[in-house]
Amino acid sequence: MVKLSDLDDVGVRHLIDKDCPPFEARPWVTGPPVAQRRVAIVTTAGLHRRDDRNFALRDLGYRVIPGDIDAADLVMTQSSVNYDRTGFQQDVNVVFPIDRLRELAAAREVGELADFHYSLNGAGWHPHEIEPTARKLAGLLKEDQVNAVLLVPV
Amino acid sequence: MRPPRFLWVPFELGRPFGAPNEPEFQTMVLRTALALLERDGPSPVLEDFPDDAPGAAISEEEMMGWTCPIPLANVVDTTTPELLTAMRVEIESLAPWHQLAEESRGRTATGVVGISIEEIANFLHALLDSVPENPKPNVPLGEAFRQASEEIKAWYQESATAKPGAATSKDLADWFWGGTAAGRLLLALHRVCLKSEDAGLRSVATSQLVPRLQQHRLGG
């Protein structure tokens, strides 16, 4: 995640003014070493398969990215214009490090990759509005036996 | 927020793994993030990634400013009625480079709207004077407008990065918004669509068209 100090003034104010009620709990779960973990990526970059539904302006849904996705099949329809997309245009891995994860799995530094990864549109809604979707995703990840999630904001 | 494990990175928004086409650096960021899973608590474990992204340091040569390697006509004096013609000329100049970018990367981020870049230019230009037919009938007009404006930006920027060079994301944004007819058209559409009868067009013009860092070009 980018630091506030690296953002423009208006961007900082926009984030600070968001209604983000504090979480009451502070979850902490331990598990096996990374080399034995099953890892999924959850991105807020609004990525999806080219033929999948585009993300709308205030989209609280999610899109499924199959584990064997060809990175060339990914497009981005996130609704914010206030971040760089030229990096993604040149290399998917700068926002969705699927090739890097596959390399670490091949080198046995990571146990294995999940069957499915997930994408959200990380703009246009308040945190409490996305909670039902987050809970759904947690259930899906659990069903897929995932025990490590890389949450990647954009 | 109270994330259990969190890696702060000194990279710009939109590039959480640092820089494109830098696999070793991306792997370093990924390893650092995954290593947090093996740290002892208590929660939260917050860590700073220590290195800047490759290319983040600006050299003296780069301080002179990036210029697009593909020469385009000067748009400074282009008036609104001439924008479509100017965009068509730009698209013709950039098309071979877009083709090269697509071939060398094996992919393109464009193609979301489902019509050609020339048709996107026509649709966007038509919005200056009327509410044209929706080129993507399965989504509301405002959404088609948003996607079309994103698509034309992506197409131009993919073309401009086909040649190797030291363009930063800011260079590319400044070039698009300040040096192309397409950028000038989107700036003109901001004014027009803010007054549109279509609520979707108004909504996009309000917050999903011109990035905050380029809004100084909107004038008073």
Interface residues (C-beta under 8 A of the other chain):
Chain A: M1 V2 K3 D6 L7 D8 V10 G11 C20 P22 F23 A25 R26 P27 W28 V29 T30 G31 P33 V34 R37 V39 R50 N54 A56 L57 A71 A72 D73 V75 M76 T77 S79 S80 V81 N82 Y83 D84 R85 T86 G87 F88 Q89 Q90 D91 V92 N93 V94 V95 P97 D99 R100 L101 E103 L104 E109 V110 A148 L150 L151 V152 P153 V154
Chain B: M1 R2 P3 P4 F6 L7 W8 V9 P10 F11 E12 L13 G14 R15 P16 F17 G18 A19 P20 N21 P23 Q26 T27 V29 L30 R31 A33 L34 A35 L37 E38 G41 P42 S43 P44 R105 G106 R107 T108 A109 G111 V112 V139 G142 E143 R146 Q147 E150 K153 A154 Q157 E158 T161 A167 S169 L172 A173 S203 V204 S207 Q208 L209 V210 P211 R212 L213
